[in-house]
Amino acid sequence: MIVCLCAGSSEGDIERALEAGAGSLSEIGDSCRAGLGCGLCHSTLLSILDRRSCEGCPNRNKLGSGCSMELAG
């Protein structure tokens, strides 16, 4: 699936950027150019980043969607 139309970056490109150490929108942009154009893909990129940062978290999906760290505390 294409995530960034401006750069033609796919979800696979984004995943490879994350595997290579990208951890922010600007680092993803540096790696595969996604997010550097019009900005319409920023919400999708942030969702991918959030999903990746919550992997292995014991609080993940307690409410059935996304990271639920707001429950802790």
Backbone as CSV, one residue per row, in Angstrom:
resi,resn,N_x,N_y,N_z,CA_x,CA_y,CA_z,C_x,C_y,C_z
1,MET,0.844,-1.181,0.000,0.000,0.000,0.000,0.895,1.252,0.000
2,ILE,0.583,2.188,-0.875,1.308,3.450,-0.917,0.824,4.319,0.245
3,VAL,1.761,4.817,1.038,1.447,5.669,2.185,1.613,7.137,1.811
4,CYS,2.674,7.450,1.105,2.960,8.834,0.711,2.942,8.935,-0.809
5,LEU,1.918,9.607,-1.322,1.805,9.759,-2.773,2.882,10.669,-3.340
6,CYS,3.270,11.693,-2.590,4.279,12.635,-3.084,5.611,11.940,-3.359
7,ALA,6.007,11.050,-2.444,7.291,10.360,-2.580,7.146,8.975,-3.184
8,GLY,5.903,8.484,-3.285,5.685,7.131,-3.773,6.161,6.074,-2.782
9,SER,6.165,6.411,-1.494,6.657,5.505,-0.460,5.555,4.562,0.011
10,SER,5.894,3.281,0.053,4.937,2.268,0.480,5.066,2.015,1.987
11,GLU,4.109,1.260,2.515,4.186,0.873,3.922,5.456,0.053,4.166
12,GLY,5.844,-0.745,3.191,7.090,-1.509,3.295,8.302,-0.595,3.400
13,ASP,8.303,0.507,2.630,9.391,1.485,2.725,9.463,2.084,4.121
14,ILE,8.287,2.384,4.688,8.225,2.977,6.030,8.744,1.963,7.052
15,GLU,8.301,0.709,6.937,8.754,-0.336,7.859,10.270,-0.519,7.778
16,ARG,10.826,-0.480,6.589,12.281,-0.605,6.431,13.002,0.579,7.071
17,ALA,12.426,1.774,6.931,13.016,2.954,7.570,13.018,2.790,9.090
18,LEU,11.921,2.274,9.638,11.836,2.049,11.082,12.826,0.982,11.531
19,GLU,12.943,-0.083,10.761,13.896,-1.146,11.085,15.332,-0.637,11.047
20,ALA,15.578,0.374,10.205,16.917,0.954,10.103,17.181,1.990,11.196
21,GLY,16.170,2.247,12.050,16.393,3.139,13.176,15.603,4.431,13.177
22,ALA,14.830,4.693,12.129,14.014,5.916,12.113,12.992,5.843,13.240
23,GLY,12.808,6.962,13.942,11.873,6.986,15.052,11.028,8.241,15.101
24,SER,11.038,9.004,14.041,10.260,10.242,13.980,9.881,10.513,12.525
25,LEU,8.956,11.458,12.349,8.568,11.824,10.982,9.763,12.306,10.175
26,SER,10.594,13.135,10.778,11.734,13.672,10.026,12.737,12.581,9.676
27,GLU,12.942,11.618,10.561,13.863,10.522,10.266,13.301,9.603,9.185
28,ILE,11.987,9.396,9.188,11.371,8.627,8.102,11.576,9.371,6.784
29,GLY,11.360,10.681,6.803,11.567,11.492,5.606,12.994,11.430,5.104
30,ASP,13.941,11.478,6.036,15.350,11.371,5.648,15.644,10.030,4.991
31,SER,14.980,8.987,5.478,15.245,7.641,4.994,14.581,7.331,3.653
32,CYS,13.286,7.654,3.522,12.578,7.246,2.296,11.768,8.371,1.655
33,ARG,11.934,9.592,2.150,11.305,10.796,1.589,9.817,10.932,1.923
34,ALA,9.227,9.946,2.592,7.807,10.025,2.955,7.589,11.169,3.934
35,GLY,6.503,11.902,3.739,6.144,12.980,4.648,6.775,14.317,4.352
36,LEU,7.581,14.397,3.324,8.276,15.644,3.029,7.534,16.532,2.033
37,GLY,6.432,16.039,1.486,5.682,16.805,0.497,4.520,17.551,1.121
38,CYS,3.327,17.182,0.746,2.124,17.929,1.133,1.703,17.720,2.586
39,GLY,2.107,16.602,3.191,1.776,16.360,4.598,0.522,15.541,4.837
40,LEU,-0.201,15.180,3.792,-1.425,14.405,3.988,-1.166,13.023,4.594
41,CYS,0.035,12.515,4.465,0.352,11.190,4.989,0.805,11.215,6.453
42,HIS,0.961,12.396,7.045,1.492,12.484,8.409,0.690,11.669,9.418
43,SER,-0.630,11.693,9.339,-1.421,10.937,10.309,-1.188,9.439,10.154
44,THR,-1.050,8.967,8.917,-0.776,7.551,8.693,0.620,7.195,9.191
45,LEU,1.586,8.057,8.926,2.948,7.814,9.407,2.983,7.775,10.929
46,LEU,2.268,8.683,11.565,2.221,8.689,13.027,1.551,7.433,13.569
47,SER,0.527,6.944,12.885,-0.126,5.695,13.297,0.841,4.523,13.211
48,ILE,1.619,4.482,12.149,2.615,3.418,11.995,3.665,3.526,13.093
49,LEU,4.118,4.746,13.382,5.084,4.948,14.467,4.511,4.521,15.812
50,ASP,3.260,4.903,16.080,2.615,4.527,17.341,2.485,3.012,17.455
51,ARG,2.055,2.388,16.381,1.902,0.931,16.385,3.237,0.268,16.684
52,ARG,4.292,0.772,16.062,5.620,0.187,16.255,6.121,0.416,17.673
53,SER,5.882,1.603,18.237,6.405,1.902,19.570,5.659,1.139,20.656
54,CYS,4.449,0.677,20.366,3.656,-0.070,21.354,3.862,-1.570,21.279
55,GLU,4.611,-2.055,20.312,4.831,-3.491,20.199,5.476,-4.012,21.479
56,GLY,4.920,-5.052,22.028,5.460,-5.658,23.235,5.027,-4.990,24.523
57,CYS,4.278,-3.917,24.452,3.829,-3.210,25.642,2.700,-4.005,26.303
58,PRO,2.785,-4.246,27.621,1.727,-5.022,28.279,0.387,-4.305,28.330
59,ASN,0.363,-3.000,28.134,-0.882,-2.234,28.151,-1.528,-2.110,26.780
60,ARG,-0.885,-2.641,25.761,-1.392,-2.511,24.394,-2.752,-3.198,24.255
61,ASN,-3.666,-2.488,23.643,-4.993,-3.001,23.282,-5.900,-3.333,24.464
62,LYS,-5.685,-2.789,25.627,-6.584,-3.064,26.746,-7.990,-2.543,26.468
63,LEU,-8.094,-1.512,25.650,-9.407,-0.992,25.281,-9.829,-1.468,23.899
64,GLY,-9.010,-2.293,23.286,-9.354,-2.844,21.981,-8.830,-2.056,20.800
65,SER,-8.170,-0.927,21.051,-7.619,-0.185,19.924,-6.422,0.631,20.354
66,GLY,-5.310,0.368,19.714,-4.122,1.164,19.930,-3.502,1.032,21.315
67,CYS,-2.547,1.857,21.585,-1.834,1.865,22.857,-2.699,2.534,23.918
68,SER,-2.772,1.925,25.065,-3.635,2.451,26.118,-2.846,2.828,27.373
69,MET,-1.698,3.413,27.186,-0.851,3.792,28.322,-1.565,4.767,29.254
70,GLU,-2.585,5.462,28.763,-3.316,6.395,29.619,-4.009,5.667,30.765
71,LEU,-4.181,4.338,30.646,-4.787,3.562,31.730,-3.812,3.350,32.876
72,ALA,-2.537,3.307,32.563,-1.528,3.088,33.598,-1.352,4.381,34.381
73,GLY,-1.486,4.304,35.652,-1.239,5.516,36.432,-2.379,6.071,37.080
